[in-house]
Amino acid sequence: MSDQKSDQKSDRWKRNLLVFLGGQTVSSLGSMIVGYAVMWHLTVETGSAAVLTLSVAAGMLPQAVVSVFGGVWADRHSRKLLIIGADSAIAVATLALALLMLSGVGDLWMIFVAMAVRSALAGIQGPAVNAMLPQTVPAEHLMRVNGAQQTIQSGMMLFAPAVAAAVYASTGIVAVFFIDVVTAVAGVLLLLLVPVARMVRSTEPVSYFGDLLAGVRYVRGNASVRWVMGLVAVVMFMAGAPAHLTPLMITRSFGDEVWMLSVNELFWSVGMVVGGALMAVFGPKVKRRVRLMVAASVGVGVLVIGLGVSTDFWVFSVAGLVICILFQTLLVPAATVLQEQVEDSMRGRVFGFYGIVMSVSMPVSMIVFGPLADRFAVESVMVLAGVLLLGCLVGMLALGSARRSLATVDAAAS
């Protein structure tokens, strides 16, 4: 009888997880399609690099800012309702923009405002999703689920551009907006079917800003959390620009054939899919997760240098593929460690700060390294970034406090 109850419980969380991830996948797919279509629409309509830069800023910076506050809300309110509310508001904002454009009003500032609103709402949604996942999934399965989730997200990066291109080319940007409305509503309806346990706080709630300060103190006082987030930040910052500069290096060093650029993008995307899948299958067997993360970080540094010294296009492409596998080997365990070791009542705030790390690292990397690529050879910039990454890792691990804190994470997982 007890075995039957155990099987029913196992089936229940798996069913709830499939519905939850299914809803988030559908919603994320719509958002990705909109992102690609808007980029192409602005390129076709304006041909301006400044406009594209503004669109990237509108689509990323609000999320980075709001993530901090979204993390507090995720620890004060129902995470399920926050996700539903954010998805619903995204659908309303997108629908309003579509209707305005249908009526003949399509000023650029409206698109920028809509993208900023969507980005801000994603800053609410992101911490809530990451904090809610451990409420839905048993702790021993978190690594596998995070790996599967990353595989799905990466797979959509292969699929979404094709869908966006087909819809945009045949029917225009407004139709893309309506698709996003439909996918957001579908995500909300599926999430309504998922039961979520009531969150229990270890302390009585204080003021909003009191909660925010408590989150800051928690991250500052929890050395293990701080160093895990620091490791991710260093790798994403140092490797972010090289990842985005590969098309430039290809055109300058290997040729400007379109197929080369396509192969490069394909290899990087496939690497993310393969890395997520490997983590889903083999990740749960790894007990020394920090060692895996550090090894992956070192590997990224070495291969970024390899990108800079590559003289063969195919070696260059394979190096990019392996870098993406290593990205997942770092990011999946990092998210799992934070989900496992941060208490439930603080998890939203921690993932709010983690969201800032993920949102800001790559754009700032481009701001720092991008201009260098216009003054010096791209190869030199990549070698510099790889050497700096390895130097930062050596410096970090030379600190006794860092080694002890990261060892604590591994000890807790063993």
Summary of the structure (lengths in Angstrom):
residues: 414
radius of gyration: 21.5
end to end distance: 31.5
largest distance: 71.7
contacts: 1489
relative contact order: 0.14
helix: 89%
strand: 0%
